[in-house]
Amino acid sequence: MSEEIDLNQSFKAYDVRGVVGESLNAEAIEAIGAAFVDVLSLAGKDVLVGGDMRPSSAEFSQAFARGATYRGANVIMLGLISTDELYFASGKLDAAGVVFTASHNPAQYNGIKMSKAGARPISSATGLFDIRDLAQQYLDEGLPVSGDAPQGTISERDVLADYAAYLRELVDLSAIRPLKMVVDAGNGMGGMTTPAVLGDTVLAALPLEIIPLYFELDGTFPNHPANPLEPENLKDLQAAVLEHSADLGLAFDGDADRCFVIDERGLPLSPSAITALVAVREIARAQAAGEANPVIIHNLITSKAVPEFVAKSGGTPVMTRVGHSFIKAEMATQGAVFGGEHSAHYYFRDFYNADTGMLAAMHVLAALGGQDLPLSELGAEYEPYVATGEINSQVEDKEAATASVLAHFDGQPVDVMTMDGTTISAADGSWWINLRPSNTEPYLRFNGEGRTAEIIEPVRDAVLAIVRGENATN
């Protein structure tokens, strides 16, 4: 019995994320495990459970397994895994599952990413909040008496070798030119998956020389936060790429489902450029297999270069909201071959419509190693516009701030779209901006893009001045 934990604090729109010992503890996790089985009707079925390298992940995995087996599920413990390993296992074994991770969040956090059988997403709209509410009931009132129903079993399975082999089947790197690469795992799960997929710890060696940075699994993140979206966290990788005269650098976040790419000059390629590059490759592969007009999903924050490259390559671009559950749902609905987001989440039909940074990285390696240009020249083709990047402002009244921005453009030749936040586009196509309230943090997020820096920067500055004048904390 517990009245100390309020699961409303840790259940977000797409996953669970909270501070260990404050909004999440082992007792709460056990209740979540029981509720997961009951809400998804998994009694008598297999449930996959794994976790990242955070100090609490092993304890939480055991607690979840107790709750799940108590309610009759047969738990398969996967041990240490990346998030995309869970999606692989869920798709391959056609079983629901969870991975304990807080992705790029600091060490005091942990959380849960959940999947239905077949790697289908669970969000607030598809059962996540039902799990939360039932788990809260179990936490407050105690687990129900199981009666005569048999408890489930617990077994173990290692999926790393199968995961690595499957990715290598999807992208063949055996014949590329030799490449030297620096990989910054940030003490996260990339320190385990990179040697398995791209190195020779599990499979035969590829023509890749890997220079490791922070491959030691350490959920206290002693070197830098495992959040490559923040430029500060890329500095060690950038310096190492230059120091070793490497062809490229890769940076993974804590649970290794996102990958960021650095060129030989130490400069980052935008996730939009990676999306366009991979999209062109996946369209060509689908067309070679006889598929007409392959569909590519992109969210509304990605560069408009993405739909342009998709259309030019004979594909069909489809825009959707930001967020993995929306992308995955649209992938399934549209039969899309690939999807990409500005946040460096990349989704593949051949990966059960789930996201995997490793597979996207392999496409980059294949593209780079299949020709002689350096990555900076190869990547420049896919970045014809100037992006502002995501800029966050802590605003007390997000709706009022957005309304003020709309008022600023009233009467000007612009188009407005409200699919996900508010997107304002110049009628001549020279720039666009988006203001979007965060689902998980107290921020109003700004993104923008223009034909040139001279076009987009004054728009950016004017909009941020308005936003940050609305009782904002910068």
C-alpha positions as CSV (number, residue, x, y, z in Angstrom):
1,M,0.0,0.0,0.0
2,S,1.4,3.4,-0.9
3,E,0.1,6.9,-1.2
4,E,3.4,8.6,-1.8
5,I,3.8,8.0,-5.5
6,D,1.5,9.9,-7.9
7,L,1.9,8.2,-11.4
8,N,0.5,11.3,-13.1
9,Q,3.9,12.9,-12.5
10,S,5.8,10.2,-14.5
11,F,3.4,9.1,-17.2
12,K,3.8,11.3,-20.3
13,A,2.1,11.3,-23.7
14,Y,4.4,8.7,-25.2
15,D,6.3,7.0,-22.3
16,V,7.1,7.0,-18.6
17,R,9.8,9.3,-17.2
18,G,10.5,10.2,-13.6
19,V,13.0,10.8,-10.8
20,V,14.0,7.5,-9.1
21,G,12.8,7.4,-5.5
22,E,10.5,10.4,-6.0
23,S,8.0,9.8,-8.8
24,L,9.1,6.2,-9.5
25,N,10.2,3.4,-7.2
26,A,10.2,-0.4,-7.2
27,E,6.7,-0.7,-5.7
28,A,5.3,1.6,-8.3
29,I,7.0,-0.4,-11.1
30,E,5.6,-3.7,-9.8
31,A,2.1,-2.2,-9.9
32,I,2.8,-0.9,-13.5
33,G,3.9,-4.4,-14.5
34,A,0.6,-5.9,-13.2
35,A,-1.4,-3.2,-14.9
36,F,0.5,-3.6,-18.2
37,V,-0.6,-7.3,-18.3
38,D,-4.2,-6.6,-17.3
39,V,-4.8,-3.7,-19.6
40,L,-3.3,-5.4,-22.6
41,S,-4.8,-8.8,-21.7
42,L,-1.4,-10.5,-21.6
43,A,-2.1,-13.3,-19.1
44,G,-0.7,-16.5,-20.5
45,K,1.4,-14.6,-23.1
46,D,5.0,-13.6,-23.3
47,V,6.2,-10.2,-22.1
48,L,9.7,-8.9,-22.8
49,V,11.5,-7.0,-20.2
50,G,14.9,-5.3,-20.5
51,G,16.7,-2.2,-19.3
52,D,19.6,0.2,-20.0
53,M,22.7,0.8,-17.9
54,R,21.1,3.1,-15.4
55,P,21.7,2.1,-11.7
56,S,18.0,1.4,-11.1
57,S,17.2,-0.4,-14.4
58,A,18.0,-3.9,-13.1
59,E,15.9,-3.4,-9.9
60,F,13.0,-2.0,-11.9
61,S,13.2,-4.8,-14.4
62,Q,12.9,-7.4,-11.6
63,A,10.0,-5.4,-10.0
64,F,8.1,-5.2,-13.3
65,A,8.6,-8.9,-13.8
66,R,7.1,-9.6,-10.4
67,G,4.0,-7.6,-11.2
68,A,3.6,-9.1,-14.6
69,T,4.1,-12.7,-13.6
70,Y,1.7,-12.2,-10.6
71,R,-1.0,-11.3,-13.2
72,G,-0.2,-14.4,-15.3
73,A,2.3,-13.3,-18.0
74,N,5.4,-15.2,-18.9
75,V,8.3,-12.8,-18.7
76,I,11.3,-13.1,-20.9
77,M,14.2,-11.1,-19.3
78,L,16.3,-9.6,-22.0
79,G,18.9,-8.1,-19.7
80,L,20.9,-5.0,-20.8
81,I,19.4,-3.7,-24.1
82,S,19.0,-0.6,-26.1
83,T,15.6,0.7,-26.9
84,D,15.7,-0.4,-30.5
85,E,16.7,-3.9,-29.3
86,L,13.4,-4.0,-27.5
87,Y,11.6,-3.0,-30.7
88,F,13.5,-5.7,-32.7
89,A,12.6,-8.4,-30.1
90,S,9.0,-7.2,-29.9
91,G,8.7,-7.4,-33.7
92,K,10.7,-10.6,-34.2
93,L,9.0,-12.5,-31.3
94,D,5.6,-10.8,-31.8
95,A,5.4,-10.1,-28.0
96,A,4.6,-7.0,-25.9
97,G,7.5,-5.6,-23.9
98,V,9.2,-2.8,-22.0
99,V,12.6,-1.3,-21.7
100,F,13.7,0.7,-18.6
101,T,15.4,3.8,-19.8
102,A,15.1,7.6,-19.4
103,S,16.9,8.1,-22.8
104,H,18.9,11.3,-22.7
105,N,17.7,12.4,-19.2
106,P,20.2,12.9,-16.4
107,A,21.3,10.0,-14.1
108,Q,18.6,10.6,-11.4
109,Y,15.9,9.7,-13.9
110,N,14.5,6.5,-15.2
111,G,11.5,5.5,-17.1
112,I,9.7,3.0,-19.3
113,K,9.3,2.7,-23.1
114,M,6.5,0.3,-23.8
115,S,5.5,-1.7,-26.9
116,K,2.6,-3.9,-27.9
117,A,3.3,-7.1,-29.7
118,G,4.9,-6.5,-33.1
119,A,6.6,-3.3,-31.9
120,R,3.4,-1.4,-32.1
121,P,3.5,1.8,-30.1
122,I,1.6,2.5,-26.8
123,S,0.7,6.1,-26.2
124,S,-1.8,8.1,-24.1
125,A,-4.3,7.5,-26.9
126,T,-3.7,3.7,-27.1
127,G,-3.6,2.5,-23.5
128,L,-0.8,4.2,-21.7
129,F,-3.0,6.2,-19.4
130,D,-5.2,3.2,-18.8
131,I,-2.1,1.4,-17.6
132,R,-1.3,4.4,-15.4
133,D,-4.7,4.6,-13.8
134,L,-4.9,0.9,-13.1
135,A,-1.3,0.9,-11.7
136,Q,-2.2,3.8,-9.4
137,Q,-5.2,1.8,-8.1
138,Y,-3.0,-1.2,-7.5
139,L,-0.4,1.0,-5.8
140,D,-3.0,2.6,-3.5
141,E,-5.1,-0.5,-2.8
142,G,-2.7,-3.4,-3.3
143,L,-2.6,-5.9,-6.1
144,P,-5.8,-8.0,-6.5
145,V,-5.8,-11.5,-5.1
146,S,-4.8,-13.8,-8.0
147,G,-7.2,-16.6,-7.0
148,D,-6.7,-19.8,-8.8
149,A,-5.1,-18.2,-11.9
150,P,-1.6,-19.6,-12.4
151,Q,1.3,-17.2,-12.0
152,G,3.6,-16.7,-15.0
153,T,7.1,-17.9,-15.5
154,I,10.4,-16.0,-15.9
155,S,13.1,-17.0,-18.4
156,E,16.1,-15.2,-20.0
157,R,17.0,-14.5,-23.6
158,D,19.9,-12.6,-25.2
159,V,18.8,-10.9,-28.4
160,L,22.0,-8.9,-29.2
161,A,23.5,-11.3,-31.8
162,D,20.1,-11.7,-33.6
163,Y,19.6,-7.9,-33.6
164,A,23.1,-7.3,-35.0
165,A,22.6,-9.9,-37.7
166,Y,19.2,-8.6,-38.7
167,L,20.6,-5.0,-39.2
168,R,23.4,-6.3,-41.3
169,E,20.9,-8.1,-43.5
170,L,19.1,-4.8,-44.1
171,V,22.2,-2.8,-45.0
172,D,25.2,-4.6,-46.4
173,L,28.5,-2.8,-45.5
174,S,30.9,-5.6,-46.4
175,A,31.9,-4.0,-49.8
176,I,32.2,-0.3,-48.8
177,R,35.5,1.5,-49.0
178,P,37.4,1.4,-45.7
179,L,36.2,4.2,-43.3
180,K,37.6,5.5,-40.1
181,M,34.9,6.6,-37.6
182,V,34.8,7.9,-34.1
183,V,31.7,6.8,-32.0
184,D,30.7,8.6,-28.8
185,A,28.4,6.3,-26.9
186,G,28.1,8.8,-24.0
187,N,28.5,5.8,-21.5
188,G,25.1,4.6,-22.9
189,M,23.9,1.5,-24.6
190,G,25.7,2.4,-27.8
191,G,28.8,1.2,-26.1
192,M,27.3,-2.3,-26.3
193,T,25.4,-2.2,-29.6
194,T,28.1,-0.5,-31.7
195,P,30.8,-3.2,-31.3
196,A,28.1,-5.8,-31.9
197,V,26.7,-4.3,-35.1
198,L,29.6,-2.4,-36.6
199,G,32.5,-4.1,-34.9
200,D,33.7,-7.7,-34.6
201,T,32.5,-8.7,-31.1
202,V,29.6,-10.7,-32.4
203,L,29.9,-10.9,-36.2
204,A,32.7,-10.8,-38.8
205,A,34.7,-7.5,-39.0
206,L,33.5,-4.8,-41.5
207,P,35.8,-2.4,-43.4
208,L,35.4,0.1,-40.5
209,E,38.0,1.3,-38.0
210,I,36.1,2.3,-34.9
211,I,37.6,4.8,-32.4
212,P,35.5,4.5,-29.3
213,L,34.6,7.3,-26.9
214,Y,32.9,6.5,-23.6
215,F,31.9,2.9,-24.4
216,E,31.9,1.9,-20.8
217,L,28.3,1.4,-19.6
218,D,27.8,3.8,-16.8
219,G,24.3,5.3,-16.0
220,T,25.8,8.1,-13.9
221,F,27.2,9.6,-17.2
222,P,30.6,10.6,-15.8
223,N,31.8,12.3,-19.0
224,H,28.9,14.2,-20.4
225,P,25.1,13.8,-20.6
226,A,24.0,11.3,-23.2
227,N,22.1,13.9,-25.1
228,P,23.6,14.6,-28.5
229,L,20.9,17.1,-29.4
230,E,22.8,19.6,-27.2
231,P,25.8,21.0,-29.0
232,E,27.9,21.0,-25.8
233,N,27.7,17.2,-25.7
234,L,29.2,16.8,-29.2
235,K,32.4,18.7,-28.5
236,D,34.5,15.6,-27.5
237,L,33.3,13.8,-30.6
238,Q,34.1,16.7,-32.9
239,A,37.6,17.1,-31.4
240,A,38.3,13.4,-31.8
241,V,37.1,13.3,-35.4
242,L,39.6,16.1,-36.2
243,E,42.4,14.6,-34.0
244,H,42.1,11.2,-35.8
245,S,41.4,12.5,-39.3
246,A,38.3,10.4,-39.2
247,D,35.8,10.1,-42.1
248,L,32.9,10.8,-39.8
249,G,31.7,10.6,-36.2
250,L,28.5,9.1,-34.7
251,A,26.9,10.1,-31.3
252,F,24.2,8.0,-29.7
253,D,21.9,9.0,-26.9
254,G,21.6,7.0,-23.6
255,D,19.3,4.3,-24.9
256,A,20.9,4.3,-28.3
257,D,17.8,4.7,-30.3
258,R,18.9,8.1,-31.7
259,C,22.1,8.8,-33.7
260,F,23.7,12.1,-34.7
261,V,26.3,12.3,-37.5
262,I,29.4,14.5,-37.6
263,D,31.3,15.0,-40.9
264,E,35.1,14.9,-41.4
265,R,35.4,18.6,-40.6
266,G,33.8,18.1,-37.2
267,L,30.5,19.7,-38.2
268,P,27.1,18.1,-37.6
269,L,24.8,16.9,-40.4
270,S,21.2,17.9,-39.5
271,P,18.8,15.1,-38.8
272,S,16.8,16.5,-41.8
273,A,19.7,15.9,-44.1
274,I,20.0,12.3,-42.7
275,T,16.3,11.8,-43.3
276,A,16.6,13.0,-46.9
277,L,19.6,10.8,-47.6
278,V,18.1,7.7,-46.1
279,A,14.7,8.4,-47.8
280,V,16.4,8.5,-51.2
281,R,18.1,5.2,-50.6
282,E,15.0,3.5,-49.2
283,I,12.9,4.8,-52.1
284,A,15.4,3.4,-54.6
285,R,15.4,0.0,-52.8
286,A,11.6,-0.2,-52.7
287,Q,11.4,0.8,-56.4
288,A,13.9,-1.9,-57.3
289,A,11.6,-4.4,-55.6
290,G,8.7,-3.2,-57.8
291,E,7.0,-0.7,-55.5
292,A,5.6,2.4,-57.1
293,N,5.6,5.7,-55.3
294,P,7.0,4.5,-51.9
295,V,5.7,6.6,-49.0
296,I,8.1,8.5,-46.8
297,I,6.8,10.0,-43.5
298,H,8.3,13.2,-42.0
299,N,7.1,15.4,-39.2
300,L,6.3,19.1,-39.8
301,I,9.6,20.3,-38.2
302,T,11.9,18.6,-40.7
303,S,13.4,20.6,-43.5
304,K,11.2,21.2,-46.5
305,A,14.1,19.7,-48.4
306,V,12.9,16.3,-47.2
307,P,9.6,16.2,-49.1
308,E,11.3,17.8,-52.1
309,F,13.9,15.1,-52.3
310,V,11.2,12.4,-51.8
311,A,9.1,13.8,-54.6
312,K,12.2,14.2,-56.9
313,S,13.1,10.5,-56.2
314,G,9.7,9.2,-57.2
315,G,8.4,8.8,-53.6
316,T,5.3,10.2,-51.9
317,P,6.0,12.5,-48.9
318,V,3.4,12.4,-46.0
319,M,3.6,15.0,-43.2
320,T,2.6,14.2,-39.7
321,R,2.8,15.5,-36.1
322,V,5.9,15.3,-34.0
323,G,6.2,12.2,-31.8
324,H,7.1,8.6,-32.3
325,S,3.6,7.2,-31.7
326,F,2.2,9.4,-34.4
327,I,5.0,8.5,-36.8
328,K,4.6,4.8,-36.2
329,A,0.9,4.9,-36.6
330,E,1.2,6.8,-39.8
331,M,3.9,4.4,-41.0
332,A,1.5,1.5,-40.5
333,T,-1.5,3.2,-42.0
334,Q,0.4,4.4,-45.1
335,G,2.6,1.3,-45.5
336,A,5.5,3.8,-45.5
337,V,9.0,2.5,-46.2
338,F,10.8,5.0,-44.0
339,G,10.1,8.0,-41.7
340,G,12.3,10.6,-40.1
341,E,12.1,13.3,-37.4
342,H,14.1,16.5,-36.7
343,S,15.0,14.9,-33.3
344,A,17.1,12.2,-35.0
345,H,14.5,9.4,-34.7
346,Y,14.4,7.3,-37.8
347,Y,11.7,4.7,-38.5
348,F,11.9,1.7,-40.9
349,R,9.2,-0.5,-42.3
350,D,11.7,-3.3,-42.3
351,F,12.3,-2.7,-38.6
352,Y,8.7,-3.2,-37.7
353,N,7.9,0.5,-38.3
354,A,10.0,1.3,-35.2
355,D,12.9,3.7,-34.8
356,T,16.5,2.7,-34.8
357,G,19.4,5.1,-34.9
358,M,21.8,2.3,-35.7
359,L,20.1,1.4,-39.0
360,A,20.1,5.1,-40.0
361,A,23.8,5.2,-39.2
362,M,24.4,2.2,-41.4
363,H,22.7,3.9,-44.3
364,V,25.0,6.8,-43.9
365,L,28.0,4.5,-43.8
366,A,26.8,2.7,-47.0
367,A,26.2,6.0,-48.8
368,L,29.6,7.4,-47.8
369,G,31.5,4.2,-48.4
370,G,29.9,3.6,-51.7
371,Q,31.5,6.6,-53.4
372,D,34.6,8.8,-53.0
373,L,33.3,12.2,-51.8
374,P,33.9,13.2,-48.2
375,L,30.8,13.3,-46.0
376,S,30.7,17.1,-46.0
377,E,30.2,17.2,-49.7
378,L,27.9,14.3,-49.8
379,G,25.8,15.8,-47.0
380,A,25.7,19.3,-48.4
381,E,23.4,18.2,-51.2
382,Y,20.8,17.3,-48.7
383,E,20.9,20.7,-46.8
384,P,20.0,23.4,-49.3
385,Y,18.3,25.6,-46.6
386,V,19.3,27.3,-43.4
387,A,17.6,26.0,-40.3
388,T,17.5,27.8,-36.9
389,G,17.5,24.6,-34.9
390,E,15.1,24.1,-32.0
391,I,15.0,27.0,-29.5
392,N,13.1,26.7,-26.3
393,S,11.5,29.4,-24.2
394,Q,9.9,28.9,-20.9
395,V,6.6,30.8,-21.2
396,E,3.9,31.1,-18.6
397,D,1.1,31.5,-21.2
398,K,2.0,29.6,-24.3
399,E,-1.4,30.4,-26.0
400,A,-1.0,34.1,-25.5
401,A,2.5,34.1,-26.8
402,T,1.5,32.2,-29.9
403,A,-1.5,34.6,-30.4
404,S,0.9,37.6,-30.2
405,V,3.1,36.1,-32.9
406,L,0.1,35.5,-35.1
407,A,-1.0,39.1,-34.6
408,H,2.5,40.2,-35.6
409,F,2.1,38.6,-39.0
410,D,-1.6,39.6,-39.5
411,G,-2.0,41.2,-42.9
412,Q,1.3,39.9,-44.2
413,P,1.5,37.4,-47.1
414,V,1.8,34.2,-45.0
415,D,0.0,30.9,-44.6
416,V,-0.9,29.4,-41.2
417,M,-1.3,25.7,-40.3
418,T,-2.2,24.3,-36.9
419,M,-1.5,20.6,-37.3
420,D,1.0,20.5,-34.4
421,G,1.4,23.9,-32.7
422,T,1.3,26.8,-35.2
423,T,3.3,26.9,-38.4
424,I,3.6,30.2,-40.3
425,S,5.0,30.1,-43.8
426,A,5.9,32.9,-46.2
427,A,3.6,32.8,-49.2
428,D,6.6,32.9,-51.5
429,G,8.2,29.9,-49.8
430,S,11.2,31.7,-48.6
431,W,10.8,30.8,-44.9
432,W,8.7,29.0,-42.3
433,I,8.5,28.9,-38.6
434,N,6.8,26.6,-36.1
435,L,5.8,27.3,-32.4
436,R,4.9,24.1,-30.5
437,P,4.2,23.6,-26.8
438,S,6.2,20.7,-25.4
439,N,4.3,17.6,-24.3
440,T,6.8,16.8,-21.6
441,E,8.5,20.1,-20.5
442,P,7.3,23.7,-19.7
443,Y,8.6,25.1,-23.0
444,L,7.3,26.7,-26.1
445,R,9.5,25.3,-28.9
446,F,10.6,27.4,-31.9
447,N,11.8,25.9,-35.2
448,G,12.4,27.7,-38.4
449,E,14.0,27.6,-41.8
450,G,14.8,29.9,-44.7
451,R,16.4,30.0,-48.1
452,T,19.3,31.9,-46.6
453,A,20.5,33.0,-43.1
454,E,19.7,36.6,-44.1
455,I,16.1,35.7,-44.7
456,I,15.3,33.5,-41.6
457,E,17.4,35.2,-38.9
458,P,15.3,38.5,-38.7
459,V,12.1,36.4,-38.6
460,R,13.6,34.3,-35.8
461,D,14.7,37.3,-33.8
462,A,11.3,39.1,-34.2
463,V,9.3,36.0,-33.1
464,L,11.6,35.1,-30.1
465,A,11.3,38.7,-28.9
466,I,7.6,38.5,-29.0
467,V,7.5,35.0,-27.3
468,R,10.0,36.0,-24.6
469,G,8.1,39.2,-23.9
470,E,5.1,37.1,-22.7
471,N,6.2,36.5,-19.1
472,A,9.0,34.2,-20.3
473,T,12.0,32.8,-18.6
474,N,14.8,32.4,-21.1
